[in-house]
Amino acid sequence: MEAGEAKSKKAEGPPRLCCICNLRRPVLKRPKTLQQICKECFYEVFEEEIHQVIVKNHLFKSGERVAIGASGGKDSTVLAYVLSELNRRHSYGLDLFLLSIDEGITGYRDDSLETVKRNEVQYGLPLQIVSYKDLYGWTMDEIVKMIGLKNNCTFCGVFRRQALDRGAALLKVDKLVTGHNADDIAETVLLNILRGDIARLSRCTSITTGEDGPIPRCKPFKYTYEKEIVMYAYFKKLDYFSTECIYSPNAYRGFAREFIKDLERLRPKAILDIIKSGEDFRIATTTKMPEQGTCERCGYISSQKWCKACVLLEGLNRGLPKMGIGRSRAGDVNGDHRNNNKETKSGPSVKSIESRKQCGSLDF
């Protein structure tokens, strides 16, 4: 028996070592490259890849004020940690801030904001919190109570995007960075194809967007896999909030996410290939693209008379929450919407004309 055991151990050979340093035992297989590497080398390649993305794409200039969109989740927490480290290590010369949006979701956002407040102390970054209630006069809990779970993500997505810009304006920053990762961008490419949204398809893979708007947005994690972000947060023992939004289980994006995960299991490089395909799309010159202007009501960027947030908010305030959903156009709010002749709902869920807010409380 002893001879057999010795022979078996001999057949196994020496322990496998990290394929990068060839010194330490590997502790993980990188989802992006399938390399078996040690923890120390994983930290190094993960951070260096993000640094190279920042440098090659000229994302920042020394002296800029940069807001990090912070939700308390894994992506934004890792982004805040890594950007703080790289800023010190490579002397970017950036003034970094945390910017959080309080959508007013009881049992979800209130808990995640506690994580962000701890991150503020842990990373030494000033924190600004902007709420839907202050900007729009509504919380997501109130909106869901009125409209239900079917289209709530439309309201939240539109309001959140504008709230981030308004929060960034409060901080007087030059750039806003978000934790959108490679998986998110691949999902967005697919969603825009499925929706036939040519305008968004043409810009959704850009690493910097909004350069013609109030504040440019950057995505340093554009080529970073979600699984690697989770691994980094786990091994670094970062403090983050891991619960999914209670209102998003049936979101349309979720189906694209599951499809991307299935593709990744079959072929890990599929995520980067979808992003590359999105980058290489060429829009026909005959395609009519929306002309960007400003909202007549709040001054925010818009291709219509009123921005989408103002249209949605007007519907809520009139008791017609579906006014801005689907194919309704901004012009509908000026009196020609087919539902305007109907009586609005009465009760506490509908804001009075006197108490309703226009979209946002900051001018652009």
Beta strands, then each sheet from edge to edge (+ up, - down):
strand 1: 28-29
strand 2: 36-37
strand 3: 65-69
strand 4: 95-102
strand 5: 127-131
strand 6: 175-177
strand 7: 208-209
strand 8: 217-218
strand 9: 293-294
strand 10: 301-302
sheet 1: 1+ 2-
sheet 2: 5+ 4+ 3+ 6+ 8+ 7-
sheet 3: 9+ 10-
end
